[in-house]
Amino acid sequence: AEFLIGQINAFLAHVLMIRLLLDQRKSEIAIKREVSFNPQSVYYLLSIARIYSAEYLKSKIQDLFDADLGVKTGKWSPREAINDFLLRFFDQSSLTRG
């Protein structure tokens, strides 16, 4: 579960990085040049980054940190923590579109 939480965190960090570049009005070509990850991934990440605001992504990264802390302190099992995180991530009432 810690590996999965780490992978989700890295994914959200990449999406946030691209969202912040979009907020700076950078073009898709400029973003592809600026980031250090696979250009094919950038296309996919761009489509996701356009959906969510930077504030929303930051709050979800914090939620993920809280889930990880809950696992490490024994508050939650890994399964409970990931389920809780996913439910909060896809909660439409808290969704802030970009």
TORKOL-4160 file (C-alpha; in steps of 0.2 Angstrom, whole numbers, padded with zeros to 4 digits, m for minus):
98
<pt num="1" X="0000" Y="0000" Z="0000"/>
<pt num="2" X="0014" Y="0012" Z="0004"/>
<pt num="3" X="0021" Y="0009" Z="m0014"/>
<pt num="4" X="0003" Y="0013" Z="m0021"/>
<pt num="5" X="0002" Y="0028" Z="m0011"/>
<pt num="6" X="0019" Y="0034" Z="m0017"/>
<pt num="7" X="0014" Y="0031" Z="m0035"/>
<pt num="8" X="m0002" Y="0040" Z="m0033"/>
<pt num="9" X="0007" Y="0055" Z="m0025"/>
<pt num="10" X="0020" Y="0055" Z="m0039"/>
<pt num="11" X="0006" Y="0055" Z="m0052"/>
<pt num="12" X="m0004" Y="0069" Z="m0043"/>
<pt num="13" X="0012" Y="0079" Z="m0042"/>
<pt num="14" X="0015" Y="0078" Z="m0061"/>
<pt num="15" X="m0003" Y="0083" Z="m0064"/>
<pt num="16" X="m0001" Y="0098" Z="m0052"/>
<pt num="17" X="0015" Y="0103" Z="m0061"/>
<pt num="18" X="0006" Y="0103" Z="m0077"/>
<pt num="19" X="m0009" Y="0112" Z="m0070"/>
<pt num="20" X="0002" Y="0126" Z="m0063"/>
<pt num="21" X="0010" Y="0128" Z="m0080"/>
<pt num="22" X="m0007" Y="0129" Z="m0089"/>
<pt num="23" X="m0011" Y="0142" Z="m0076"/>
<pt num="24" X="0004" Y="0152" Z="m0082"/>
<pt num="25" X="m0004" Y="0151" Z="m0100"/>
<pt num="26" X="0010" Y="0140" Z="m0106"/>
<pt num="27" X="0007" Y="0131" Z="m0122"/>
<pt num="28" X="0006" Y="0112" Z="m0124"/>
<pt num="29" X="0023" Y="0113" Z="m0134"/>
<pt num="30" X="0031" Y="0123" Z="m0120"/>
<pt num="31" X="0025" Y="0112" Z="m0107"/>
<pt num="32" X="0032" Y="0097" Z="m0116"/>
<pt num="33" X="0049" Y="0105" Z="m0117"/>
<pt num="34" X="0049" Y="0111" Z="m0098"/>
<pt num="35" X="0044" Y="0095" Z="m0089"/>
<pt num="36" X="0057" Y="0081" Z="m0088"/>
<pt num="37" X="0045" Y="0066" Z="m0090"/>
<pt num="38" X="0040" Y="0056" Z="m0106"/>
<pt num="39" X="0032" Y="0067" Z="m0119"/>
<pt num="40" X="0018" Y="0054" Z="m0122"/>
<pt num="41" X="0014" Y="0055" Z="m0104"/>
<pt num="42" X="0012" Y="0074" Z="m0105"/>
<pt num="43" X="m0002" Y="0072" Z="m0117"/>
<pt num="44" X="m0012" Y="0061" Z="m0105"/>
<pt num="45" X="m0007" Y="0072" Z="m0090"/>
<pt num="46" X="m0013" Y="0088" Z="m0099"/>
<pt num="47" X="m0030" Y="0081" Z="m0102"/>
<pt num="48" X="m0031" Y="0077" Z="m0083"/>
<pt num="49" X="m0024" Y="0093" Z="m0078"/>
<pt num="50" X="m0037" Y="0103" Z="m0088"/>
<pt num="51" X="m0051" Y="0095" Z="m0077"/>
<pt num="52" X="m0044" Y="0100" Z="m0060"/>
<pt num="53" X="m0039" Y="0116" Z="m0052"/>
<pt num="54" X="m0022" Y="0118" Z="m0044"/>
<pt num="55" X="m0031" Y="0121" Z="m0027"/>
<pt num="56" X="m0041" Y="0105" Z="m0029"/>
<pt num="57" X="m0025" Y="0095" Z="m0033"/>
<pt num="58" X="m0016" Y="0102" Z="m0019"/>
<pt num="59" X="m0030" Y="0097" Z="m0007"/>
<pt num="60" X="m0030" Y="0080" Z="m0014"/>
<pt num="61" X="m0011" Y="0078" Z="m0011"/>
<pt num="62" X="m0014" Y="0083" Z="0007"/>
<pt num="63" X="m0028" Y="0070" Z="0008"/>
<pt num="64" X="m0016" Y="0057" Z="0002"/>
<pt num="65" X="m0003" Y="0063" Z="0014"/>
<pt num="66" X="m0016" Y="0061" Z="0028"/>
<pt num="67" X="m0020" Y="0043" Z="0022"/>
<pt num="68" X="m0002" Y="0038" Z="0022"/>
<pt num="69" X="0000" Y="0045" Z="0040"/>
<pt num="70" X="m0016" Y="0036" Z="0045"/>
<pt num="71" X="m0008" Y="0019" Z="0039"/>
<pt num="72" X="0009" Y="0023" Z="0047"/>
<pt num="73" X="0001" Y="0027" Z="0064"/>
<pt num="74" X="m0010" Y="0012" Z="0063"/>
<pt num="75" X="m0026" Y="0023" Z="0062"/>
<pt num="76" X="m0031" Y="0014" Z="0046"/>
<pt num="77" X="m0027" Y="m0002" Z="0036"/>
<pt num="78" X="m0019" Y="0002" Z="0019"/>
<pt num="79" X="m0035" Y="m0004" Z="0011"/>
<pt num="80" X="m0046" Y="0008" Z="0022"/>
<pt num="81" X="m0034" Y="0023" Z="0018"/>
<pt num="82" X="m0034" Y="0020" Z="0000"/>
<pt num="83" X="m0053" Y="0018" Z="m0001"/>
<pt num="84" X="m0055" Y="0034" Z="0009"/>
<pt num="85" X="m0044" Y="0044" Z="m0002"/>
<pt num="86" X="m0052" Y="0038" Z="m0018"/>
<pt num="87" X="m0069" Y="0042" Z="m0011"/>
<pt num="88" X="m0064" Y="0059" Z="m0006"/>
<pt num="89" X="m0055" Y="0062" Z="m0023"/>
<pt num="90" X="m0070" Y="0058" Z="m0033"/>
<pt num="91" X="m0083" Y="0066" Z="m0021"/>
<pt num="92" X="m0092" Y="0078" Z="m0033"/>
<pt num="93" X="m0097" Y="0090" Z="m0020"/>
<pt num="94" X="m0079" Y="0095" Z="m0017"/>
<pt num="95" X="m0074" Y="0095" Z="m0035"/>
<pt num="96" X="m0067" Y="0111" Z="m0041"/>
<pt num="97" X="m0065" Y="0111" Z="m0059"/>
<pt num="98" X="m0050" Y="0120" Z="m0067"/>
